Amino acid sequence: MDVLASLVVGLSSGGLFALFGVLLTLVASLTRVINFSQVAVGVFGAYLSIHLTSTMTPLPQWASTLIAVIAGALLSAGLGWVISRWLGDSSTTARSAVTVAALLGLVSLSFIVFGTQPQQLRPLLIGPVFTIGAIAVTKVGVLLLVLAIVTAAVARAVLTWTPLGVRLRAVADRQTTAELQGINVRGLQVVVWAFVGAMSGLVVSVVGNSQAAGAQSMVTLLVPSAAAALVGGFRSVALTIVGGLVVGGVQGVLTAFPAITLLNDWVPIVVIVVFLLWNQRKEVWDAAR
């Protein structure tokens, strides 16, 4: 029963990894950027909302969350504009490197502005949906998984059946051709970045201090989320959700065994290494032949 309870707890974290992984996948597939700053934008936006509201008349939780969403959208849109404006024709590697610099900058700025102590970030939902013995399914875990599935489904519907989706796919597949057709490539890319930033701010507000206790979470949440996105090849949102649940589930099960619980942090790294090796198998086998 302890193992099953630990698995359920791990799947709650898996929903978080899946949701951030879906957002990573959307940015990668639509803008050709691996956005390493994505979690940092959400955490910084949420902390900024706390900092701003602490000097005002106490605001309700939804107002603080709204500020976090707006801050995340603006930060992410600004980064997207910089990349699309000056690195529009650069390689994916060069464009992604800018987000690494943004990640490090936001971590440093967070320490300067907010200090090194965890912020009082209240989760939007508290408590379990239901409890069976020692197994408790939390509201936060359910909401994160639902958000991941809904975000993936809405993104697929928009990209498949709407004129906006046609333009976004055109920008992703043939950027130069799209520009020649009169499509506002930069504007569409900034919209994608703004949406992802807003969702990141919302996600961090949902989980609160349970997962975003300090600036270090900007990195520690990124690695398993990237592992989830890699399971889907940064293309399939369905496989990304599965990858996030697998990573979270395995980490949860390991906590039931104190002797090996320290291996938790290695789970996403192992997943990343395995899938990188698997994706390179064709080149290796071709070279061997």
C-alpha positions as CSV (number, residue, x, y, z in Angstrom):
1,M,0.0,0.0,0.0
2,D,2.9,2.3,0.7
3,V,4.2,1.8,-2.8
4,L,0.7,2.5,-4.3
5,A,0.4,5.7,-2.2
6,S,3.8,6.8,-3.3
7,L,2.9,6.1,-6.9
8,V,-0.2,8.3,-6.6
9,V,1.9,11.1,-5.1
10,G,4.4,10.7,-7.9
11,L,1.7,10.9,-10.5
12,S,0.6,14.3,-9.1
13,S,4.1,15.6,-9.8
14,G,4.0,13.8,-13.1
15,G,1.0,16.0,-14.1
16,L,3.2,19.0,-13.4
17,F,6.0,17.6,-15.5
18,A,3.6,16.7,-18.3
19,L,2.0,20.2,-18.4
20,F,5.4,22.0,-18.6
21,G,6.5,19.3,-21.1
22,V,3.5,20.1,-23.3
23,L,4.4,23.8,-23.2
24,L,8.0,23.0,-24.1
25,T,6.7,20.9,-27.0
26,L,4.5,23.7,-28.3
27,V,7.3,26.2,-28.3
28,A,9.7,23.8,-29.9
29,S,7.4,22.7,-32.7
30,L,6.1,26.2,-33.5
31,T,9.1,28.4,-33.0
32,R,12.1,26.1,-33.3
33,V,13.3,26.9,-29.8
34,I,13.9,24.7,-26.8
35,N,12.8,27.1,-24.1
36,F,15.0,26.4,-21.1
37,S,13.6,29.6,-19.4
38,Q,10.0,28.5,-19.4
39,V,9.8,27.3,-15.7
40,A,11.9,30.3,-14.6
41,V,9.4,32.7,-16.3
42,G,6.5,31.1,-14.4
43,V,8.3,31.1,-11.1
44,F,9.5,34.7,-11.5
45,G,6.0,35.9,-12.6
46,A,4.4,34.3,-9.5
47,Y,7.0,35.7,-7.2
48,L,6.6,39.1,-8.8
49,S,2.9,39.0,-8.1
50,I,3.6,38.3,-4.4
51,H,6.1,41.2,-4.3
52,L,3.7,43.6,-5.9
53,T,0.6,42.6,-3.8
54,S,2.5,42.7,-0.5
55,T,2.7,46.5,-0.8
56,M,-1.0,46.9,-1.6
57,T,-4.3,46.3,0.2
58,P,-4.6,42.5,0.5
59,L,-5.9,41.1,-2.7
60,P,-7.9,37.9,-3.3
61,Q,-6.0,34.9,-4.5
62,W,-7.4,35.1,-8.0
63,A,-6.1,38.7,-8.4
64,S,-2.6,37.6,-7.4
65,T,-2.8,34.7,-9.9
66,L,-3.9,37.0,-12.6
67,I,-0.9,39.2,-12.0
68,A,1.4,36.1,-12.2
69,V,-0.3,35.1,-15.5
70,I,0.2,38.6,-17.0
71,A,3.8,38.9,-15.7
72,G,4.6,35.5,-17.2
73,A,3.0,36.4,-20.5
74,L,4.9,39.7,-20.8
75,L,8.3,38.2,-19.8
76,S,7.9,35.3,-22.2
77,A,6.6,37.6,-25.0
78,G,9.6,39.9,-24.6
79,L,12.0,37.0,-24.9
80,G,10.2,35.7,-27.9
81,W,10.3,39.1,-29.6
82,V,14.1,39.3,-29.0
83,I,14.7,35.9,-30.5
84,S,12.4,36.4,-33.5
85,R,13.7,39.9,-34.1
86,W,17.4,39.3,-34.0
87,L,17.7,35.5,-34.4
88,G,15.0,34.8,-36.8
89,D,17.3,33.0,-39.3
90,S,19.6,31.4,-36.7
91,S,19.8,27.7,-35.9
92,T,17.7,26.1,-33.2
93,T,20.8,25.7,-31.1
94,A,21.6,29.4,-31.2
95,R,18.0,30.4,-30.5
96,S,17.8,28.0,-27.6
97,A,21.0,29.2,-26.1
98,V,19.4,32.6,-25.6
99,T,16.8,31.0,-23.3
100,V,19.6,29.5,-21.2
101,A,20.9,33.0,-20.7
102,A,17.4,34.1,-19.8
103,L,17.1,31.2,-17.3
104,L,20.4,32.2,-15.5
105,G,19.4,35.9,-15.6
106,L,16.0,35.2,-14.0
107,V,17.5,33.0,-11.3
108,S,20.1,35.7,-10.5
109,L,17.5,38.5,-10.6
110,S,15.2,36.4,-8.4
111,F,17.9,36.2,-5.7
112,I,18.4,40.0,-6.0
113,V,14.8,41.1,-5.9
114,F,13.2,38.4,-3.7
115,G,16.1,37.1,-1.7
116,T,17.2,33.5,-1.2
117,Q,14.4,32.4,1.1
118,P,11.3,30.6,-0.3
119,Q,8.4,32.9,-1.0
120,Q,4.9,32.6,0.6
121,L,3.3,31.2,-2.5
122,R,-0.1,29.8,-1.7
123,P,-1.5,27.0,-4.0
124,L,-4.8,27.7,-5.7
125,L,-6.3,24.4,-4.5
126,I,-5.7,22.6,-1.2
127,G,-6.6,19.1,0.0
128,P,-7.5,15.8,-1.6
129,V,-10.3,15.1,-4.1
130,F,-10.8,11.8,-2.4
131,T,-9.0,9.5,0.0
132,I,-8.8,5.7,0.1
133,G,-6.9,4.5,3.1
134,A,-3.4,5.9,2.8
135,I,-4.0,7.0,-0.8
136,A,-4.9,10.6,-1.3
137,V,-5.6,12.0,-4.8
138,T,-5.0,15.8,-4.5
139,K,-6.9,18.5,-6.2
140,V,-3.7,20.1,-7.4
141,G,-2.6,16.8,-9.0
142,V,-5.9,16.3,-10.8
143,L,-6.0,19.9,-12.0
144,L,-2.5,19.7,-13.4
145,L,-3.2,16.6,-15.4
146,V,-6.5,18.0,-16.6
147,L,-4.7,21.2,-17.7
148,A,-2.1,19.2,-19.5
149,I,-4.7,17.2,-21.4
150,V,-6.9,20.3,-22.2
151,T,-3.9,22.4,-23.3
152,A,-2.8,19.6,-25.6
153,A,-6.3,19.1,-27.0
154,V,-7.0,22.8,-27.5
155,A,-3.6,23.2,-29.2
156,R,-4.3,20.3,-31.6
157,A,-7.7,21.6,-32.4
158,V,-6.4,25.2,-33.1
159,L,-3.6,23.9,-35.2
160,T,-5.8,21.5,-37.2
161,W,-9.1,23.4,-37.7
162,T,-8.5,27.1,-37.5
163,P,-7.0,29.7,-39.9
164,L,-4.7,30.7,-37.0
165,G,-3.5,27.2,-36.8
166,V,-2.8,27.1,-40.5
167,R,-0.7,30.2,-40.2
168,L,1.2,28.8,-37.2
169,R,2.0,25.6,-39.0
170,A,3.1,27.5,-42.0
171,V,5.5,29.6,-39.9
172,A,6.8,26.5,-38.2
173,D,7.3,24.5,-41.5
174,R,8.3,27.2,-44.0
175,Q,9.1,30.5,-42.2
176,T,10.5,32.3,-45.3
177,T,7.7,31.2,-47.5
178,A,5.2,32.3,-44.9
179,E,6.8,35.8,-44.8
180,L,6.6,36.0,-48.6
181,Q,2.9,35.1,-48.3
182,G,2.4,38.2,-46.1
183,I,2.0,36.3,-42.8
184,N,3.2,38.2,-39.7
185,V,5.7,35.6,-38.6
186,R,7.2,37.6,-35.7
187,G,3.7,38.5,-34.4
188,L,2.6,34.9,-34.4
189,Q,5.7,33.7,-32.7
190,V,5.3,36.3,-30.0
191,V,1.7,35.2,-29.5
192,V,2.9,31.6,-28.9
193,W,5.6,32.8,-26.4
194,A,3.0,35.0,-24.6
195,F,0.6,32.1,-24.3
196,V,3.2,29.7,-22.9
197,G,4.4,32.4,-20.4
198,A,0.9,33.0,-19.2
199,M,0.3,29.2,-18.7
200,S,3.6,29.0,-16.9
201,G,2.6,31.7,-14.4
202,L,-0.7,29.9,-13.9
203,V,0.9,26.6,-13.4
204,V,3.2,27.9,-10.7
205,S,0.3,29.6,-9.0
206,V,-1.6,26.3,-9.0
207,V,1.2,24.3,-7.3
208,G,2.4,27.0,-4.9
209,N,5.2,26.2,-2.5
210,S,4.7,22.5,-2.9
211,Q,6.8,22.5,-6.0
212,A,8.1,26.1,-6.5
213,A,9.6,26.7,-3.0
214,G,12.5,28.8,-4.2
215,A,14.5,30.0,-7.2
216,Q,16.2,26.6,-7.4
217,S,12.9,25.2,-8.6
218,M,13.5,27.1,-11.9
219,V,16.0,24.4,-12.7
220,T,14.8,21.4,-10.8
221,L,11.4,21.5,-12.4
222,L,12.9,22.1,-15.9
223,V,14.9,18.8,-16.1
224,P,12.0,16.3,-15.6
225,S,9.7,18.5,-17.8
226,A,12.4,18.4,-20.5
227,A,12.6,14.6,-20.1
228,A,8.8,14.4,-20.6
229,A,9.0,16.5,-23.8
230,L,11.9,14.4,-25.1
231,V,9.7,11.3,-24.7
232,G,7.4,12.9,-27.2
233,G,10.4,14.0,-29.4
234,F,9.3,17.6,-28.8
235,R,6.6,16.9,-31.3
236,S,3.9,14.6,-29.8
237,V,2.0,16.2,-26.9
238,A,0.3,12.9,-26.2
239,L,3.6,11.1,-25.6
240,T,4.8,14.1,-23.7
241,I,2.0,13.6,-21.2
242,V,2.8,9.9,-20.9
243,G,6.4,10.8,-20.4
244,G,5.6,13.2,-17.6
245,L,3.4,10.7,-15.8
246,V,6.1,8.0,-16.1
247,V,8.9,10.2,-14.7
248,G,6.7,11.4,-11.8
249,G,5.4,7.8,-11.2
250,V,8.8,6.3,-11.0
251,Q,10.1,9.0,-8.8
252,G,7.1,8.5,-6.5
253,V,7.6,4.7,-6.3
254,L,11.3,5.3,-5.4
255,T,10.3,7.3,-2.3
256,A,8.7,4.2,-0.9
257,F,12.2,2.7,-0.6
258,P,14.3,4.9,1.7
259,A,17.5,3.0,0.8
260,I,17.3,4.2,-2.8
261,T,15.1,7.3,-2.6
262,L,18.2,9.5,-3.5
263,L,17.9,8.0,-7.0
264,N,14.9,10.2,-7.5
265,D,16.9,13.0,-9.1
266,W,18.5,10.6,-11.5
267,V,15.2,9.4,-13.1
268,P,14.7,12.3,-15.5
269,I,18.4,12.3,-16.4
270,V,18.3,8.6,-17.2
271,V,15.2,9.1,-19.3
272,I,16.9,11.9,-21.2
273,V,20.0,9.8,-21.9
274,V,18.0,6.7,-22.9
275,F,15.9,8.7,-25.4
276,L,18.8,10.6,-26.8
277,L,20.6,7.3,-27.4
278,W,17.4,5.8,-28.9
279,N,17.0,8.7,-31.3
280,Q,20.6,8.3,-32.5
281,R,20.3,4.6,-33.1
282,K,19.7,4.9,-36.8
283,E,22.8,7.0,-37.4
284,V,24.9,4.6,-35.3
285,W,23.6,1.5,-37.0
286,D,24.1,3.1,-40.4
287,A,27.7,3.9,-39.6
288,A,28.3,0.4,-38.4
289,R,26.9,-1.1,-41.6
